[in-house]
Amino acid sequence: MSHRHLVDPELLPVLEAFPSMELTVADLPGFRAQMDAMTATIPQPALPVAVDEVMIAAAGAPDVRALLFTPEARTSPAPAILHIHGGAYIIGRPEISSAILMETANALGCVILSVDYRLAPETPHPGPIEDCYAALGWLHMNAVRLGIDAARIAVMGESAGGGLSAALALLARDRGEYPIAFQLLDAPMMDDRTCARPPHPVAGEFVFTPKSNSFGWRCLLGQEPGSDGVSPYAAAARAEDLSGLPPAFVATGALDLFLEENLDYVRRLARAAVPVELHVYPGAPHGYALAHEAAITRTATRDKLDALRRAFAR
């Protein structure tokens, strides 16, 4: 039985334009090429934000490519965001988010670094999270040159990028080198065990399905999702101790496959005395923000900007 009637009517065009992403390894090169071609057609806002490509040295690994967004209007030192794009750990580049990142940098007067981490299955865990950690270190080590406040560096990501953001907050806490001030987790893909649980009666029907989820996790982990021994730096929900993490903002859709794993992570953050703000958007499947002009997307964008402003004002 379809639950299409539960979808916010303004989001229905997204469902039609973006059918469920069900891929095989053989499909990935062609699908990535299609995504790159689509990304090239996204109009960029005419805003006073410089966009530069940077290469970050990573110990024992290839240099990490990233895009640096620097707004003209900013205080010094300015806050900064390390952004991690989505794509089920298997697709995507920073360019897919460049328009919204330019708008965010301009609105908040903050510097944003969006990391082009290596993708699975060619690079399974821990390659992607180590690329993100290298980017976090680069922001800290270049804070003075970039004119940013190292005490106000947030991490932000959507979907797989949200999962990597949560994992990075754990890794940064445990290594104790580069502090993170705030984590914004937008529909984070953070628990491989969702693949092994009974299907949700409503969530996960549209855009990103259980089959897609299993494929993405299998590519990242190199093993069946839900198996024993998965690192919390791959699947943040696997972490037993969430104490000492930075304050968090978690947003998800009521029809998103990740709804219950996100709700459970918020519950556990609160029990660990981590300040956390939760938003669940009704009628919203995974990827609803692709409907840029929908009222619910505008509301979610405002909520995220407000949360970042409050975090940077602390």
Residue, then its C-alpha position, 0 to 999 in steps of 0.5 A: m500500500s502506497h503512502r503517497h497521500l501522506v506526502d506534503p503536496e508541494l513535495l510530490p514533484v520531487l518524488e516524480a523527478f527523483p525516483s528511488m535510488e536503487l543501484t549496483v556497483a556496475d551502475l555507479p560510474g554512470f550514475r555519478a556522471q549523471m549527477d555531475a551533469m545535473t550539478a553543472t546545471i544548478p544556477q549559482p546565486a549572485l552573492p559576494v562569496a568567493v569559492d576556491e578549491v583547496m587541496i588538503a594534505a592527509a597523512g598516508a592518504p591522497d590529498v583531500r579536495a575541498l571547496l572553500f566559501t568565504p563571504e565578503a561580509r564577515t567579522s574577524p575572526a569569523p565562525a566556520i562550518l565544515h560541511i560534508h555532502g550527502g549521497a549514501y556514502i557512494i555518490g556526490r561532490p561538494e558542488i551539489s551543495s554550492a548554491i545553498l552553501m553560498e547562501t549560508a555563508n553570506a547569511l551568517g558571515c561564516v567561512i565554509l569548507s565542504v570536503d570532497y571525501r573519497l567515496a565507497p566502495e572504492t574507498p570503504h571505511p575508514g577512508p571517508i571519515e579520515d578525509c573529513y578529519a583531515a579537513l577539520g584539522w586543516l580548518h584549525m591549523n589555518a584558522v589565523r590565515l583564514g580569519i576564523d575563530a577556531a573555538r566556533i567551528a561547526v560540522m554540518g551534513e545531510s544524509a550520509g554527510g550527516g552520518l559522517s558529521a556525527a561520526l566526526a564529532l565522536l572521532a574529534r572528541d576521542r582524539g582530543e586534537y580539534p574541537i567541534a563547537f556544534q553539530l548540525l545533522d540533517a536526516p543523518m544516515m547513521d545506523d547500519r542496523t536499520c537494514a536488519r530491523p523490521p521495515h517501518p510501516v510508513a517511512g522509507e517508501f520514497v526516494f531513499t528506500p531500504k534497498s538503497n540503504s543496504f547497498g550504501w552501507r554494504c559499500l561503506l562497511g565492506q560487509e553486511p550491515g547490521s553485523d557485529g563489530v561495526s565502528p562508531y566512526a562508520a555508524a555513529a549510532r553504534a557509539e555506546d558513550l555519547s557524553g561530551l559531544p558538542p551541542a546538536f541540531v537534528a532534523t528529519g522528515a516524518l516519512d524519512l527512512f532514517l526517522e527512527e534511528n535519528l529519534d533514537y540518537v536524539r534520545r540518547l544525546a539528551r540522556a548523555a546531557v548533550p544539548v540537542e534540538l530536534h525537528v521532524y517535518p511532517g509529510a517529508p520523505h528523504g531528500y525533500a529539500l530538493a523542492h527548494e520553494a516548498a514551504i516546508t523546505r523554507t521552514a527547515t532552512r530557516d530553522k537550520l540558519d537560526a540554530l547556527r546563529r545561536a550556536f555561533a553566538r555562544 
